[in-house]
Amino acid sequence: MSFRELLFKDSFWMREGGLPILLSTRVRLARNLAEQPFPHAMNEEEAAKVEKMILDALGNFTLEGERILYLPLTQLSPVEKRVLIEKHLISPAFAEFNLAKGAAVSDSHKVSVMINEEDHLRIQVLLPGSRLREAFHLADVIDDHLEGSLDLAYKDKFGYLTSCPTNVGTGLRVSVMVHLPALVVTNQVQQVLGALAPLGLAVRGLYGEGSRAFGNIFQISNQVTLGKSEEDTLTHMEAVTQQLVEHEMQAREVLKREAPLIIEDKVWRARGILENARLLTSEETFSFLSEDRLGIDMGILPDINSGFVSLLINSLHGSLQYKANRPLDGHFVNLERANFLRKVYSPSNMIN
């Protein structure tokens, strides 16, 4: 599979995954090589050395029969990097520097191993829906394979050593992406999400730290790794996720019971714009797709043959430009986005 084929396809995590509220699961392990400076302190020669050591350790490694293709960032165009960011295969900060670095990505995009990000290794597994245990198992398999031939920075007293002190210990970050439109509409979202910080959880937008929660989508992740076992972290996130689902479902019942005409008008307006608009910004698109999905989930709107997350990601600038295979600037990207969505919402793509 070529670079273009790998980036062109939808990621596995973008599929529908059970409860529509729980969009995706991510598990990430931070690891560093012993006796090597952290990435922020490396020069080009040291970065290249670490990159080679990790690639040698990966070798011909496969996971669940899937091969892993290495994408050196120095060989990727700006739009290719943007697609990787949009599909959560690399972090926004990772694309900014040009030392030897890259991402080893599996055919399905379930796995992305970032080399020389904030840490020498960021092992990441992305799955649709709420599948924390499965994601952690896959990340652990990769970790065990690499640890078999690499000397990782580890101290009995502290655990795995990482560039950022908040990751010391297990180096495990778990996150779930949730869609909470009813909590937003009923003005409960701040109260519900505000209760998570005292529980050691962070709330961010679709693209992590510093990003806004467009489309009523939030990422919930653990903040503490030191002193907590992997099992504690997973169990805690599962319990919190279940409570978020219950709050959102209760809010939807309130809307259905107390404001049926208002919510019907809201979702049908969103559907009409998606079917007919000639120009759409990304922020407008996320808002309308969120409202449209709420209408589908509540049985108000007819369903369509395209998944919610897939539409979100494929309507972003990088993905639109990559598939169009030409620059899209100014109004042209908004025109391309609207054209794409009108085709998706055409009568032939409706589920009767």
C-alpha beads as a LAMMPS data file, in Angstrom:
LAMMPS data file: protein, C-alpha beads

352 atoms
351 bonds

1 atom types
1 bond types

-500.0 500.0 xlo xhi
-500.0 500.0 ylo yhi
-500.0 500.0 zlo zhi

Masses

1 110.0

Atoms # bond

1 1 1 0.000 0.000 0.000
2 1 1 1.361 3.447 -0.962
3 1 1 1.417 6.552 1.223
4 1 1 -1.495 7.956 -0.764
5 1 1 -3.614 4.816 -0.443
6 1 1 -2.935 4.694 3.300
7 1 1 -3.925 8.326 3.871
8 1 1 -6.866 8.317 1.435
9 1 1 -8.878 5.671 3.270
10 1 1 -11.102 6.152 6.317
11 1 1 -9.485 5.173 9.596
12 1 1 -10.939 2.176 11.420
13 1 1 -11.780 4.351 14.443
14 1 1 -14.002 6.549 12.238
15 1 1 -16.547 3.735 11.871
16 1 1 -19.765 3.536 13.874
17 1 1 -19.031 1.789 17.159
18 1 1 -22.195 0.893 19.071
19 1 1 -23.687 3.675 21.207
20 1 1 -23.622 6.827 19.043
21 1 1 -22.675 8.940 22.097
22 1 1 -19.336 7.136 22.478
23 1 1 -17.516 7.901 19.258
24 1 1 -14.034 6.502 19.821
25 1 1 -11.437 5.213 22.264
26 1 1 -7.745 5.996 22.361
27 1 1 -4.984 4.423 24.432
28 1 1 -1.487 5.901 24.377
29 1 1 1.725 4.728 26.021
30 1 1 4.676 7.107 26.430
31 1 1 8.126 5.484 26.411
32 1 1 11.746 6.668 26.137
33 1 1 15.052 4.972 25.448
34 1 1 17.526 4.795 28.298
35 1 1 20.742 6.828 27.988
36 1 1 19.266 9.041 25.246
37 1 1 18.266 12.722 25.657
38 1 1 14.578 13.520 25.518
39 1 1 13.436 14.699 22.065
40 1 1 13.282 18.387 23.021
41 1 1 17.007 18.228 23.873
42 1 1 18.195 16.183 20.877
43 1 1 20.215 17.352 17.903
44 1 1 19.712 15.964 14.388
45 1 1 22.271 13.191 14.797
46 1 1 20.777 12.005 18.089
47 1 1 17.256 12.093 16.668
48 1 1 18.325 10.013 13.660
49 1 1 20.005 7.495 15.975
50 1 1 16.856 7.059 18.076
51 1 1 14.692 6.800 14.957
52 1 1 16.908 4.004 13.567
53 1 1 16.949 2.095 16.874
54 1 1 13.165 2.094 17.079
55 1 1 12.659 1.191 13.407
56 1 1 15.105 -1.695 13.808
57 1 1 13.112 -2.877 16.827
58 1 1 9.840 -2.660 14.903
59 1 1 11.361 -4.637 12.031
60 1 1 8.654 -6.559 10.180
61 1 1 6.283 -6.429 13.143
62 1 1 2.609 -7.072 12.348
63 1 1 -0.419 -6.685 14.587
64 1 1 -3.502 -8.841 14.023
65 1 1 -2.081 -9.664 10.584
66 1 1 -1.682 -5.990 9.670
67 1 1 1.655 -4.635 8.551
68 1 1 2.859 -1.253 9.697
69 1 1 4.085 1.367 7.222
70 1 1 6.558 4.003 8.384
71 1 1 5.851 7.573 7.284
72 1 1 8.933 9.824 7.759
73 1 1 7.630 13.336 8.344
74 1 1 10.471 14.914 6.378
75 1 1 9.121 13.179 3.246
76 1 1 5.500 14.267 3.680
77 1 1 3.890 17.371 2.217
78 1 1 2.053 19.881 4.440
79 1 1 -1.323 18.553 3.290
80 1 1 -0.296 14.940 4.028
81 1 1 0.719 15.969 7.533
82 1 1 -2.597 17.752 7.920
83 1 1 -4.493 14.603 6.972
84 1 1 -2.521 12.626 9.574
85 1 1 -3.446 15.227 12.199
86 1 1 -7.120 15.251 11.198
87 1 1 -7.264 11.469 11.495
88 1 1 -5.552 11.629 14.918
89 1 1 -2.587 9.596 13.678
90 1 1 -0.125 12.289 14.773
91 1 1 -0.446 15.273 17.111
92 1 1 -0.477 18.871 15.789
93 1 1 2.786 19.699 17.611
94 1 1 4.479 16.634 16.127
95 1 1 4.280 18.051 12.589
96 1 1 6.019 21.322 13.439
97 1 1 9.684 20.276 13.729
98 1 1 11.908 18.665 11.127
99 1 1 14.243 16.443 13.136
100 1 1 14.256 12.753 12.216
101 1 1 10.784 11.619 13.170
102 1 1 7.773 9.852 11.774
103 1 1 4.781 7.643 12.444
104 1 1 4.497 3.903 11.927
105 1 1 0.849 3.405 10.917
106 1 1 -1.040 0.138 10.505
107 1 1 -3.122 -0.560 7.395
108 1 1 -6.400 0.116 9.234
109 1 1 -5.008 3.098 11.203
110 1 1 -5.757 1.272 14.451
111 1 1 -2.127 1.773 15.425
112 1 1 0.147 4.775 15.142
113 1 1 3.593 4.640 16.730
114 1 1 5.033 8.157 16.796
115 1 1 8.834 8.341 16.925
116 1 1 10.495 11.412 18.459
117 1 1 7.360 13.234 19.469
118 1 1 7.390 14.672 23.031
119 1 1 8.830 11.265 23.972
120 1 1 10.928 8.889 21.883
121 1 1 7.906 6.602 21.566
122 1 1 4.208 7.294 21.632
123 1 1 2.369 4.016 21.093
124 1 1 -1.222 4.841 20.180
125 1 1 -4.224 2.616 19.492
126 1 1 -7.506 4.079 18.179
127 1 1 -10.766 2.134 18.035
128 1 1 -14.406 3.071 17.385
129 1 1 -16.857 3.178 20.286
130 1 1 -15.971 2.312 23.870
131 1 1 -13.269 -0.366 23.633
132 1 1 -10.708 0.612 26.256
133 1 1 -9.702 -2.913 27.226
134 1 1 -9.156 -4.004 23.638
135 1 1 -7.194 -0.852 22.835
136 1 1 -4.990 -1.272 25.901
137 1 1 -4.319 -4.916 25.034
138 1 1 -3.148 -3.996 21.536
139 1 1 -0.936 -1.171 22.866
140 1 1 0.518 -3.585 25.427
141 1 1 1.376 -6.112 22.710
142 1 1 3.331 -3.442 20.802
143 1 1 4.995 -2.262 24.008
144 1 1 6.105 -5.793 24.892
145 1 1 7.515 -6.313 21.395
146 1 1 9.565 -3.109 21.523
147 1 1 10.708 -3.678 25.082
148 1 1 12.075 -7.047 23.985
149 1 1 14.852 -5.328 22.014
150 1 1 15.032 -1.770 23.396
151 1 1 16.369 -0.581 26.741
152 1 1 13.573 1.667 27.967
153 1 1 14.004 4.393 30.594
154 1 1 12.479 2.914 33.758
155 1 1 13.062 3.270 37.500
156 1 1 11.549 0.966 40.106
157 1 1 10.586 3.926 42.289
158 1 1 8.888 5.986 39.589
159 1 1 8.011 3.672 36.687
160 1 1 8.560 4.752 33.074
161 1 1 10.408 8.051 32.739
162 1 1 8.886 10.600 30.411
163 1 1 9.605 14.072 29.082
164 1 1 6.560 15.532 30.863
165 1 1 6.326 14.705 34.609
166 1 1 2.554 14.159 34.356
167 1 1 3.178 11.016 32.281
168 1 1 5.712 9.425 34.651
169 1 1 4.644 6.058 36.053
170 1 1 2.640 3.879 33.713
171 1 1 2.950 6.420 30.880
172 1 1 -0.670 5.502 30.090
173 1 1 -3.149 8.037 28.762
174 1 1 -6.633 6.849 27.912
175 1 1 -9.300 8.992 26.312
176 1 1 -12.807 8.685 24.977
177 1 1 -14.435 10.970 22.428
178 1 1 -18.045 11.697 23.306
179 1 1 -20.890 13.487 21.510
180 1 1 -23.045 15.422 24.001
181 1 1 -25.457 17.644 22.017
182 1 1 -28.446 17.255 24.358
183 1 1 -26.389 18.287 27.387
184 1 1 -25.288 21.372 25.443
185 1 1 -28.836 22.257 24.316
186 1 1 -30.204 21.850 27.880
187 1 1 -27.315 23.928 29.335
188 1 1 -26.117 21.081 31.554
189 1 1 -22.795 20.361 29.880
190 1 1 -20.672 22.736 31.980
191 1 1 -22.040 21.310 35.200
192 1 1 -21.538 17.704 34.119
193 1 1 -18.076 18.140 32.615
194 1 1 -16.983 20.533 35.354
195 1 1 -17.313 17.686 37.841
196 1 1 -14.588 15.695 36.041
197 1 1 -11.538 17.821 36.972
198 1 1 -11.662 16.860 40.691
199 1 1 -11.697 13.237 39.500
200 1 1 -8.329 13.704 37.772
201 1 1 -9.775 13.939 34.267
202 1 1 -9.228 16.581 31.582
203 1 1 -11.861 17.768 29.107
204 1 1 -10.719 19.001 25.700
205 1 1 -11.998 19.454 22.173
206 1 1 -11.671 17.135 19.193
207 1 1 -7.938 17.767 18.753
208 1 1 -6.807 17.761 22.363
209 1 1 -5.170 20.502 24.375
210 1 1 -6.063 23.999 23.218
211 1 1 -8.765 22.869 20.772
212 1 1 -12.403 23.932 21.007
213 1 1 -15.302 21.524 21.348
214 1 1 -16.794 22.013 17.876
215 1 1 -19.800 19.863 17.073
216 1 1 -20.555 19.196 20.763
217 1 1 -17.675 16.705 20.765
218 1 1 -15.443 16.382 23.818
219 1 1 -12.374 14.322 24.639
220 1 1 -12.149 13.028 28.196
221 1 1 -8.718 11.804 29.335
222 1 1 -6.859 10.957 32.525
223 1 1 -4.378 13.488 33.913
224 1 1 -2.571 11.319 36.454
225 1 1 -0.334 8.335 35.705
226 1 1 2.047 8.228 38.690
227 1 1 0.818 6.050 41.529
228 1 1 -2.067 4.551 39.559
229 1 1 -2.056 1.125 37.937
230 1 1 -3.232 0.525 34.386
231 1 1 -6.244 -1.337 35.795
232 1 1 -7.190 1.609 38.022
233 1 1 -6.989 4.000 35.079
234 1 1 -9.119 1.827 32.793
235 1 1 -11.756 1.083 35.434
236 1 1 -12.041 4.748 36.377
237 1 1 -12.509 5.859 32.763
238 1 1 -15.103 3.153 32.103
239 1 1 -17.149 4.276 35.131
240 1 1 -17.002 7.958 34.157
241 1 1 -17.875 7.181 30.531
242 1 1 -20.961 5.247 31.606
243 1 1 -22.125 8.174 33.721
244 1 1 -21.661 10.600 30.809
245 1 1 -23.762 8.353 28.583
246 1 1 -26.519 8.238 31.201
247 1 1 -26.525 12.043 31.587
248 1 1 -26.727 12.553 27.820
249 1 1 -29.528 9.994 27.431
250 1 1 -31.490 11.656 30.240
251 1 1 -31.041 15.054 28.563
252 1 1 -32.380 13.620 25.303
253 1 1 -35.441 12.306 27.117
254 1 1 -36.009 15.766 28.597
255 1 1 -35.864 17.326 25.111
256 1 1 -38.244 14.732 23.714
257 1 1 -40.725 15.240 26.555
258 1 1 -40.528 19.003 27.202
259 1 1 -39.465 20.606 23.922
260 1 1 -40.321 18.238 21.061
261 1 1 -41.229 20.947 18.531
262 1 1 -38.113 22.996 19.285
263 1 1 -35.759 20.042 18.854
264 1 1 -37.565 18.861 15.713
265 1 1 -37.218 22.316 14.181
266 1 1 -33.542 22.461 15.132
267 1 1 -32.572 19.126 13.582
268 1 1 -34.687 19.551 10.450
269 1 1 -33.093 22.967 9.837
270 1 1 -29.666 21.337 10.099
271 1 1 -30.700 18.618 7.642
272 1 1 -32.025 21.202 5.187
273 1 1 -28.772 23.178 5.241
274 1 1 -26.635 20.057 4.745
275 1 1 -28.815 19.063 1.786
276 1 1 -28.774 22.467 0.110
277 1 1 -25.909 24.749 1.202
278 1 1 -23.441 25.984 -1.431
279 1 1 -20.793 27.224 1.044
280 1 1 -20.022 25.749 4.465
281 1 1 -17.263 26.564 6.951
282 1 1 -15.818 23.748 9.058
283 1 1 -17.345 25.203 12.242
284 1 1 -20.810 25.416 10.647
285 1 1 -20.432 21.887 9.312
286 1 1 -19.562 20.419 12.696
287 1 1 -22.546 22.173 14.277
288 1 1 -25.018 21.039 11.613
289 1 1 -23.672 17.482 11.495
290 1 1 -23.970 17.286 15.288
291 1 1 -27.588 18.451 15.215
292 1 1 -28.345 16.140 12.298
293 1 1 -26.878 13.163 14.159
294 1 1 -28.935 14.032 17.230
295 1 1 -32.042 14.023 15.051
296 1 1 -31.128 10.607 13.628
297 1 1 -30.361 9.146 17.077
298 1 1 -33.685 10.429 18.463
299 1 1 -35.644 8.923 15.558
300 1 1 -36.688 12.297 14.151
301 1 1 -34.651 12.258 10.929
302 1 1 -34.145 9.437 8.405
303 1 1 -30.722 7.826 8.688
304 1 1 -28.045 8.106 6.010
305 1 1 -25.472 5.670 4.641
306 1 1 -22.478 7.642 5.958
307 1 1 -21.154 7.560 9.508
308 1 1 -21.073 10.656 11.705
309 1 1 -17.339 10.588 12.502
310 1 1 -16.420 9.818 8.909
311 1 1 -18.363 12.887 7.755
312 1 1 -16.734 15.080 10.385
313 1 1 -13.187 14.103 9.439
314 1 1 -13.730 14.001 5.672
315 1 1 -15.215 17.512 5.735
316 1 1 -12.012 19.002 7.192
317 1 1 -9.693 21.117 5.040
318 1 1 -6.817 18.659 4.734
319 1 1 -8.955 15.658 3.840
320 1 1 -10.985 17.661 1.306
321 1 1 -7.852 19.016 -0.366
322 1 1 -6.105 15.630 -0.355
323 1 1 -9.022 13.917 -2.069
324 1 1 -9.545 16.786 -4.511
325 1 1 -5.798 16.583 -5.276
326 1 1 -5.567 20.343 -5.762
327 1 1 -5.129 23.431 -3.547
328 1 1 -8.310 24.674 -1.900
329 1 1 -8.030 28.241 -0.648
330 1 1 -10.534 30.834 0.502
331 1 1 -14.124 30.106 -0.537
332 1 1 -13.037 27.102 -2.611
333 1 1 -12.646 24.874 0.434
334 1 1 -16.104 25.926 1.701
335 1 1 -17.512 25.227 -1.782
336 1 1 -15.853 21.780 -1.896
337 1 1 -17.157 20.969 1.589
338 1 1 -20.725 21.916 0.689
339 1 1 -20.557 19.936 -2.574
340 1 1 -19.271 16.890 -0.680
341 1 1 -22.063 17.048 1.895
342 1 1 -24.833 17.636 -0.649
343 1 1 -23.811 14.382 -2.354
344 1 1 -23.816 12.573 1.004
345 1 1 -27.298 13.890 1.809
346 1 1 -28.772 13.164 -1.609
347 1 1 -31.954 10.999 -1.624
348 1 1 -30.011 7.998 -2.985
349 1 1 -27.873 7.923 0.182
350 1 1 -30.821 7.792 2.588
351 1 1 -31.737 4.639 4.501
352 1 1 -35.442 3.932 4.093

Bonds

1 1 1 2
2 1 2 3
3 1 3 4
4 1 4 5
5 1 5 6
6 1 6 7
7 1 7 8
8 1 8 9
9 1 9 10
10 1 10 11
11 1 11 12
12 1 12 13
13 1 13 14
14 1 14 15
15 1 15 16
16 1 16 17
17 1 17 18
18 1 18 19
19 1 19 20
20 1 20 21
21 1 21 22
22 1 22 23
23 1 23 24
24 1 24 25
25 1 25 26
26 1 26 27
27 1 27 28
28 1 28 29
29 1 29 30
30 1 30 31
31 1 31 32
32 1 32 33
33 1 33 34
34 1 34 35
35 1 35 36
36 1 36 37
37 1 37 38
38 1 38 39
39 1 39 40
40 1 40 41
41 1 41 42
42 1 42 43
43 1 43 44
44 1 44 45
45 1 45 46
46 1 46 47
47 1 47 48
48 1 48 49
49 1 49 50
50 1 50 51
51 1 51 52
52 1 52 53
53 1 53 54
54 1 54 55
55 1 55 56
56 1 56 57
57 1 57 58
58 1 58 59
59 1 59 60
60 1 60 61
61 1 61 62
62 1 62 63
63 1 63 64
64 1 64 65
65 1 65 66
66 1 66 67
67 1 67 68
68 1 68 69
69 1 69 70
70 1 70 71
71 1 71 72
72 1 72 73
73 1 73 74
74 1 74 75
75 1 75 76
76 1 76 77
77 1 77 78
78 1 78 79
79 1 79 80
80 1 80 81
81 1 81 82
82 1 82 83
83 1 83 84
84 1 84 85
85 1 85 86
86 1 86 87
87 1 87 88
88 1 88 89
89 1 89 90
90 1 90 91
91 1 91 92
92 1 92 93
93 1 93 94
94 1 94 95
95 1 95 96
96 1 96 97
97 1 97 98
98 1 98 99
99 1 99 100
100 1 100 101
101 1 101 102
102 1 102 103
103 1 103 104
104 1 104 105
105 1 105 106
106 1 106 107
107 1 107 108
108 1 108 109
109 1 109 110
110 1 110 111
111 1 111 112
112 1 112 113
113 1 113 114
114 1 114 115
115 1 115 116
116 1 116 117
117 1 117 118
118 1 118 119
119 1 119 120
120 1 120 121
121 1 121 122
122 1 122 123
123 1 123 124
124 1 124 125
125 1 125 126
126 1 126 127
127 1 127 128
128 1 128 129
129 1 129 130
130 1 130 131
131 1 131 132
132 1 132 133
133 1 133 134
134 1 134 135
135 1 135 136
136 1 136 137
137 1 137 138
138 1 138 139
139 1 139 140
140 1 140 141
141 1 141 142
142 1 142 143
143 1 143 144
144 1 144 145
145 1 145 146
146 1 146 147
147 1 147 148
148 1 148 149
149 1 149 150
150 1 150 151
151 1 151 152
152 1 152 153
153 1 153 154
154 1 154 155
155 1 155 156
156 1 156 157
157 1 157 158
158 1 158 159
159 1 159 160
160 1 160 161
161 1 161 162
162 1 162 163
163 1 163 164
164 1 164 165
165 1 165 166
166 1 166 167
167 1 167 168
168 1 168 169
169 1 169 170
170 1 170 171
171 1 171 172
172 1 172 173
173 1 173 174
174 1 174 175
175 1 175 176
176 1 176 177
177 1 177 178
178 1 178 179
179 1 179 180
180 1 180 181
181 1 181 182
182 1 182 183
183 1 183 184
184 1 184 185
185 1 185 186
186 1 186 187
187 1 187 188
188 1 188 189
189 1 189 190
190 1 190 191
191 1 191 192
192 1 192 193
193 1 193 194
194 1 194 195
195 1 195 196
196 1 196 197
197 1 197 198
198 1 198 199
199 1 199 200
200 1 200 201
201 1 201 202
202 1 202 203
203 1 203 204
204 1 204 205
205 1 205 206
206 1 206 207
207 1 207 208
208 1 208 209
209 1 209 210
210 1 210 211
211 1 211 212
212 1 212 213
213 1 213 214
214 1 214 215
215 1 215 216
216 1 216 217
217 1 217 218
218 1 218 219
219 1 219 220
220 1 220 221
221 1 221 222
222 1 222 223
223 1 223 224
224 1 224 225
225 1 225 226
226 1 226 227
227 1 227 228
228 1 228 229
229 1 229 230
230 1 230 231
231 1 231 232
232 1 232 233
233 1 233 234
234 1 234 235
235 1 235 236
236 1 236 237
237 1 237 238
238 1 238 239
239 1 239 240
240 1 240 241
241 1 241 242
242 1 242 243
243 1 243 244
244 1 244 245
245 1 245 246
246 1 246 247
247 1 247 248
248 1 248 249
249 1 249 250
250 1 250 251
251 1 251 252
252 1 252 253
253 1 253 254
254 1 254 255
255 1 255 256
256 1 256 257
257 1 257 258
258 1 258 259
259 1 259 260
260 1 260 261
261 1 261 262
262 1 262 263
263 1 263 264
264 1 264 265
265 1 265 266
266 1 266 267
267 1 267 268
268 1 268 269
269 1 269 270
270 1 270 271
271 1 271 272
272 1 272 273
273 1 273 274
274 1 274 275
275 1 275 276
276 1 276 277
277 1 277 278
278 1 278 279
279 1 279 280
280 1 280 281
281 1 281 282
282 1 282 283
283 1 283 284
284 1 284 285
285 1 285 286
286 1 286 287
287 1 287 288
288 1 288 289
289 1 289 290
290 1 290 291
291 1 291 292
292 1 292 293
293 1 293 294
294 1 294 295
295 1 295 296
296 1 296 297
297 1 297 298
298 1 298 299
299 1 299 300
300 1 300 301
301 1 301 302
302 1 302 303
303 1 303 304
304 1 304 305
305 1 305 306
306 1 306 307
307 1 307 308
308 1 308 309
309 1 309 310
310 1 310 311
311 1 311 312
312 1 312 313
313 1 313 314
314 1 314 315
315 1 315 316
316 1 316 317
317 1 317 318
318 1 318 319
319 1 319 320
320 1 320 321
321 1 321 322
322 1 322 323
323 1 323 324
324 1 324 325
325 1 325 326
326 1 326 327
327 1 327 328
328 1 328 329
329 1 329 330
330 1 330 331
331 1 331 332
332 1 332 333
333 1 333 334
334 1 334 335
335 1 335 336
336 1 336 337
337 1 337 338
338 1 338 339
339 1 339 340
340 1 340 341
341 1 341 342
342 1 342 343
343 1 343 344
344 1 344 345
345 1 345 346
346 1 346 347
347 1 347 348
348 1 348 349
349 1 349 350
350 1 350 351
351 1 351 352
